C-alpha cells in the first residue's frame, strides 16, 4: 500500500467528521433543493437536517474494509512512497558518490528509515488541512504512533530486499531479506488490533 493509504486509514479512524462532512453537505444540498417544492420553512428544514452526522461516520469507519484479506494485510504497511524514492536513490548511488563523496549506502538507508514516519505525518497534516480540520496539528496523544512505527519497521525490512542494500548482500542475503519482509509484514498486521 502507501503512506497515503495509511494516512486515510488514520483519518477515518480518528476523525469521524472526515467521513461525515461529504454526507452532511449532500443532506444540506438536498434539503435546500426540496424545500421550495414542499413549502418548508427554515425551522422545519433545520428539524429535518441534523448537523451531527458523527454516528453515521463512526459506523462507516468501524466497518471492515477491503484490507481484511490476506494479500492486503501483507502489504498494508509497505510505504511505497519512501521505498520508491529509496530505490531511485540507490540506483543512482554511483552518480551521487561522484558529486558528493560523503554519501554512503548505509547513510541513505538510515535517512529513509527516519524520513518514513515524518512523511506519513506530513501527509496526515496535509489531509487535515485539505479538510479544514482543527487543530491542524493533532494533540501528541492523537498522533498516529502505531502507523508511523509500523511503516518505519516495514520500510527498514523491505529496503533490505532491494538488491543494492548496504547490509544484506548476495543470494543468501536476498533470501533472508525476502523472508524477513514477509514475516514482518504479517506480524505488523497481526499486531495492529493490539496497538491501535
Buried (B, 14 or more C-beta within 10 A) or exposed (E): BBBBBBBBBBBBBBBBBBBBBEEBEEBEEEBEEEBEEEEBEEEEBEEBBEEEBBEBBEEBBEEEEEBEEEEBBBBBBBBBBBBEBBBEBBEEBEEBEEEEEEBBBEEBBBEBBEBBBEBBBEBBBEBBEEBEBEEEEBEEEEBBEBBBBBBBBBBBBBBBBBEBBBEBEEEEBBEBBBEBBBEBBEEBBEBBEEEE
